[in-house]
Amino acid sequence: MIRALVFLSLIPSLAFADASFGDAQLGKVKSPSCIFCHGTDGTASNPSYPNIKGQNAQYLFQSMKDYQNGNRQGALAEMMKAQLSRLNDEDLKDIAAYFSSQQ
């Protein structure tokens, strides 16, 4: 019973956190280079690239930060780092909000 009450008390704060995380409309404008690999709505046409459509915005933001900081490895890590190098945290949050909002 107590667990259920604790969980239910967190729901409004979770909804608020997602709603205030970036501006999806600005993210659409800021993501022209993203669509070449991830598609216009976050659905990649090439199976080598991840689908980011509907992903959690905070997860997308942190992934982009990790690429920027060189904390992600893999065949495309350097390309991602270069693509994200000129974007600030607000840009990344907006882009994350855009792809997160795609259903």
Order of alpha helices (4+ residues) and beta strands (2+ residues): alpha-alpha-alpha-alpha-alpha-alpha
